[in-house]
C-alpha cells in the first residue's frame, strides 16, 4: 500500500486500494451492490464484491481525506468496475 500513500485524489486512492485488496478476477464484471441492473432487468443479479472489504475501503478513504459523504467514492468504484468488465483482456 506504500505505492498509493501519496495519492492526491480520494477517488484515485480508493480505486488503487480496492485493486490491492481484490484479485483482478474478483473485480472483473462484479458489481459493488449485487443489485439487478435497471437496464437489464431480465438478467439475474451478479454476486457482489465482499461488502466488508468494500466498506473498509470506502470508510478508510473518507476518513483519510476528511470526506463527509461516501456516495462519490462508491460511485467512482462502481464506475471503475464497469470499465474493468468492458475492457478486453490483455494478451501476455
N, C-alpha and C positions, 0 to 999 in steps of 0.2 A: 504494500500500500504506500510505500515511500514515493513511488512514481507520481501519485496523484496528490501528494501533500501540498504542492504549490499551485494547484488549480485555482484560477481566478474566478471561475464561474461555478455557482452552486449546481447548475444543471450538468455541466461537464464533469464535475466531481461525482455527482450521483451516478451518472452513466458509467464512469470508469470503475466506481466502487461496485456497482452491480455486475459488471463484467468480471471483476475479480472474485466475486462470491459465487458466481454460477459458471458452469461449464458452457462452452459455445452451443453444444447440443441442447442444453436446457433452455437457452434463450431463444433459439430459432423457432419462430411460429408459436410461441407460448405467450398468452396474454397475462397481464398483471392480475386482472379480476377473475377470469374464468367465466364471465357472463356471456350470454348469447349476443351476437352482433345484430344490430338493428337492420343492417344491410343484407344479412344472410340468416334470416330467422328460420329457414327450413333446415339449416345445418345445426348439428349438436354443438354445444359449447365445448371449447377445448379446456383441458385442465389448466389451472392457473399455476404461476410460479409459487414457490414456497412463500406463503404470506409472512412468515416470521422473518425470513431474511429480507424480503422486500420492505417490510415495515421498519426493520433495523436500518436499512439504507436511507429510507426517506426521513425517519426521525433523526438519525445522526447528522444527515446533511442539513436539515433545518436547524438543528441545534448549533452546528459548526458555523453556519453562515447567518444565524440570527433571523431566520425566516419565520413568520407567524403562521403562514398557510402552507399546507402540504400539497395542495392541488396542483400548482405549477410543476413541482418536482415529479409527482406521479404522472402528470400528463406528458412530460418530457420522456420519462422512462417508457411509457406506453408507446409514444411515437417512435422511440428508438427500437423497440421490439417489433413494431410494424415494419420498419425499414429493414431490420435484420432478416425477417422472413421473406421480404420481397427481393432481397439481394441474391443473385445467383451464386451458387457455390464456387469458390475459387479453386482452380486446379493447382496442384503442387508438383 
